[in-house]
């Protein structure tokens, strides 16, 4: 999309999509090898479109529909998305295909139209909110995350306050927040001054992060006492509690991509587990494996 701050078009070239049959074949191979989840990656993945020799096209909705029947695959995710390409058809496809995770990473970058224009993002906040409300209508249980850049060229305190308000309104599951830094070879480096002092960038970064952490924790707290389905990935960074204790802190993710940690064992990696949520932080749900009730019949259990 040639955003003024982004060096990717200079390093990767114009946007292009791989042939869908290649992607489907790779997914089948992975599923045959025991893979339970795949993630489709693209700089603006929801813009995916492949034109065939006969003139027909395969877009993102078509690709998801072709991947969904693959035996062995249980979850399909895709990142990163561009706001103006989050179509109603794509959202309905996600809603109607149980394997496709209701998790959408849709970077906003700023809450200010003036900043978005200097970034050459190609949409306004009204456009972004129209997309957001469309997601809320079609996929009310979806988890949405975002990216933000603070301290971009010319960003005023009023511009930054609008970004804070956007995070408050949208209540993202999480946001990746960056302080603007110049990338040589980009349009911003050539044409726009890096005029926000470093200490201001740091302060805005911390203030925005505090708002994001607060709303994320408030929403995670609503899940305490519920049960969530987790695809276990492996030991968490905390790992073994002690050399003599076989219990390991395991980690996995829900269908909405929320991180969950619980006490378990390494044999659970790759399995789906029902986890009872007991606690949380801004970024993590903390729970325990849901026990199965033992029913005694005729003296045997």
C-alpha positions in Angstrom: 0.0 0.0 0.0 3.1 2.3 0.0 2.6 3.9 3.4 5.1 6.8 3.8 6.8 5.3 6.8 7.1 1.7 5.5 10.2 0.2 3.9 8.5 -3.1 2.9 7.5 -2.1 -0.7 11.2 -1.2 -1.2 12.4 -4.6 0.0 9.6 -7.0 -1.2 8.3 -5.2 -4.3 4.6 -4.9 -5.4 1.8 -6.8 -3.7 1.3 -10.3 -5.3 -0.6 -13.4 -4.3 0.7 -17.0 -4.5 -1.3 -19.5 -6.5 -4.1 -20.9 -4.3 -3.4 -24.5 -5.3 0.2 -24.2 -3.9 -1.2 -22.9 -0.6 -3.8 -25.7 -0.4 -1.2 -28.4 -1.2 1.1 -27.1 1.5 -1.8 -27.1 4.0 -2.6 -30.7 3.1 1.0 -31.7 3.7 1.1 -30.0 7.0 -2.2 -31.6 8.1 -0.9 -35.0 7.1 2.1 -34.3 9.3 -0.1 -33.6 12.3 -0.4 -29.8 12.1 -3.7 -28.7 13.7 -3.5 -25.0 12.9 -2.2 -22.9 10.0 -1.7 -19.2 9.7 -1.9 -17.4 6.4 0.6 -14.6 6.3 0.6 -11.5 4.2 1.4 -7.8 4.5 -2.2 -7.1 3.7 -3.5 -10.7 3.7 -7.2 -9.9 3.3 -6.4 -8.1 0.0 -5.3 -11.5 -1.4 -6.4 -12.1 -5.0 -5.0 -14.4 -7.6 -6.0 -14.1 -11.2 -6.0 -17.4 -13.1 -5.1 -17.9 -16.8 -8.8 -18.3 -17.7 -9.5 -14.8 -16.2 -11.2 -16.0 -13.0 -10.0 -14.9 -9.6 -9.5 -16.5 -6.2 -9.9 -14.0 -3.3 -9.4 -14.5 0.5 -12.9 -15.8 1.0 -12.5 -18.3 -1.8 -9.2 -19.5 -0.3 -10.6 -20.0 3.2 -13.5 -22.0 1.7 -11.1 -24.2 -0.1 -8.9 -24.8 2.9 -11.7 -25.4 5.4 -12.5 -29.1 4.3 -8.9 -30.3 4.7 -9.0 -33.3 7.2 -6.8 -32.7 10.3 -6.9 -29.0 10.2 -8.8 -27.6 13.2 -8.0 -23.9 13.0 -7.2 -21.4 10.3 -5.9 -17.9 11.1 -4.7 -15.0 8.9 -2.7 -11.8 9.5 -2.2 -8.9 8.8 -5.3 -7.2 7.5 -5.9 -3.9 5.8 -9.1 -2.0 7.0 -10.6 -1.1 3.6 -10.4 -4.7 2.4 -12.3 -6.1 5.4 -15.4 -6.8 3.2 -18.8 -8.0 4.4 -18.3 -11.2 2.4 -15.0 -12.0 4.1 -16.6 -11.4 7.5 -19.5 -13.7 6.7 -17.1 -16.3 5.5 -15.3 -16.2 8.8 -18.6 -16.5 10.6 -19.8 -19.4 8.6 -16.6 -21.5 8.6 -16.1 -23.0 12.1 -12.4 -23.7 11.6 -11.6 -20.0 10.8 -10.6 -18.2 14.0 -12.7 -15.1 14.8 -9.5 -13.2 15.4 -8.7 -10.1 13.3 -5.5 -8.1 13.4 -6.4 -4.8 11.7 -3.8 -2.0 12.2 -5.2 1.5 12.7 -1.8 3.2 13.3 -3.4 6.4 14.5 -6.7 7.9 15.6 -6.1 11.1 13.7 -7.1 11.7 10.1 -4.4 14.3 9.7 -1.7 11.8 10.8 -3.3 9.0 8.7 -3.1 11.3 5.6 0.6 12.0 6.2 1.1 8.3 6.6 -0.8 7.7 3.3 -2.8 5.0 4.9 -5.7 5.4 2.5 -8.6 5.6 5.0 -10.1 7.9 7.6 -11.1 7.1 11.1 -14.7 7.2 9.9 -13.7 4.4 7.4 -12.1 2.4 10.2 -15.0 2.8 12.5 -17.4 1.7 9.7 -15.3 -1.4 9.3 -15.2 -1.9 13.1 -19.0 -1.7 13.4 -19.4 -4.1 10.5 -17.2 -6.6 12.4 -19.3 -6.1 15.6 -22.5 -6.7 13.6 -21.4 -9.8 11.8 -18.8 -11.3 14.2 -19.9 -10.0 17.7 -17.6 -12.5 19.5 -14.5 -11.6 17.4 -11.3 -10.5 19.1 -9.6 -7.6 17.3 -6.1 -6.4 17.7 -4.2 -3.4 16.2 -1.0 -1.6 15.6 -0.1 2.0 16.4 2.7 4.4 15.7 3.2 7.3 18.2 5.3 10.3 17.5 4.9 10.3 13.7 5.8 13.5 11.9 3.7 16.4 13.0 1.6 14.5 15.6 0.1 17.0 18.0 -1.2 16.3 21.5 -4.7 16.6 20.0 -3.8 13.9 17.4 -2.5 11.7 20.1 -5.6 12.2 22.3 -7.7 10.9 19.3 -5.6 7.8 19.2 -6.2 7.3 22.9 -10.0 7.7 22.3 -9.9 5.1 19.5 -8.3 2.5 21.8 -10.9 3.3 24.5 -13.8 2.9 21.9 -12.5 -0.2 20.2 -11.2 -2.1 23.2 -8.6 -4.1 21.2 -7.6 -7.5 22.5 -4.0 -6.2 22.3 -2.1 -3.6 20.4 1.4 -3.4 19.2 2.6 0.1 19.9 5.7 1.6 18.3 7.6 4.9 18.5 8.1 6.3 15.1 11.7 6.0 13.8 12.9 7.0 10.3 13.5 4.3 7.7 15.9 5.4 5.0 14.4 5.1 1.5 10.8 5.8 2.6 8.8 8.8 1.5 8.5 10.0 5.1 12.3 10.0 5.4 12.6 12.1 2.2 9.7 14.5 2.7 8.6 14.7 6.4 10.6 15.9 9.4 11.1 13.6 12.4 10.0 16.5 14.6 8.6 14.8 17.8 11.2 14.8 20.6 12.2 11.3 21.9 11.0 12.0 25.4 7.5 12.9 24.0 7.4 9.6 21.9 8.3 7.6 25.1 5.6 9.4 27.1 3.0 8.8 24.5 4.0 5.2 24.1 3.7 4.6 27.8 0.3 6.4 28.0 -1.2 4.5 25.1 0.1 1.2 26.4 -1.5 1.9 29.8 -4.9 2.5 28.2 -4.5 -0.6 26.1 -3.5 -2.8 29.1 -6.4 -1.5 31.2 -9.1 -2.2 28.6 -7.5 -5.6 27.8 -7.5 -6.6 31.4 -11.0 -5.5 32.0 -12.2 -7.6 29.1 -10.1 -10.6 30.2 -11.6 -10.3 33.7 -15.0 -11.0 32.1 -13.7 -14.5 31.2 -12.8 -15.5 34.8 -15.0 -18.4 35.8 -15.7 -19.5 32.2 -14.2 -22.5 30.3 -12.2 -22.0 27.1 -11.0 -24.4 24.5 -7.2 -24.1 24.1 -4.9 -25.6 21.5 -1.8 -26.3 23.6 1.5 -25.1 22.1 4.0 -26.3 24.7 5.7 -25.1 27.9 5.5 -21.4 28.7 8.5 -19.2 29.2 8.2 -20.0 32.9 8.4 -23.8 32.1 9.4 -26.3 34.8 8.6 -25.2 38.3 11.5 -27.2 39.7 13.8 -30.1 38.5 12.0 -32.5 40.8 8.4 -31.5 39.8 6.9 -33.1 36.7 4.3 -30.4 36.5 5.0 -27.8 33.8 3.4 -24.5 33.1 1.9 -25.0 29.6 0.7 -22.4 27.2 -1.8 -22.3 24.4 -4.3 -20.1 22.6 -8.0 -19.9 22.3 -9.9 -19.7 19.0 -9.8 -15.9 19.5 -6.0 -16.1 19.9 -6.0 -15.3 23.7 -3.0 -16.7 25.4 -3.8 -19.2 28.3 -1.3 -20.7 30.8 -2.0 -23.6 33.1 -0.3 -26.4 35.0 0.1 -29.5 32.9 2.6 -31.7 31.2 4.5 -31.7 27.9 2.5 -34.6 26.5 -0.4 -32.2 26.1 1.3 -30.2 23.4 -0.7 -30.3 20.2 -3.9 -31.3 22.0 -7.1 -29.3 22.6 -7.8 -28.9 26.3 -10.8 -27.4 28.1 -9.4 -24.9 30.6 -11.2 -23.2 33.5 -10.1 -19.6 33.7 -9.3 -18.5 37.3 -7.3 -15.3 36.8 -5.8 -13.1 34.2 -3.5 -10.2 33.3 -3.7 -7.8 30.4 -2.1 -10.3 28.1 -2.8 -13.8 29.6 -5.5 -15.9 31.0 -4.5 -18.2 33.9 -6.5 -21.4 34.4 -6.5 -25.1 35.2 -7.4 -28.2 33.2 -11.1 -28.9 33.5 -11.5 -32.2 35.3 -13.8 -34.9 34.0 -16.4 -36.1 36.5 -16.1 -39.9 37.2 -19.4 -41.7 37.0 -19.7 -45.0 38.9 -21.9 -47.7 37.3 -22.4 -51.1 38.9 -19.4 -50.6 41.2 -17.0 -49.9 38.4 -15.6 -46.4 37.6 
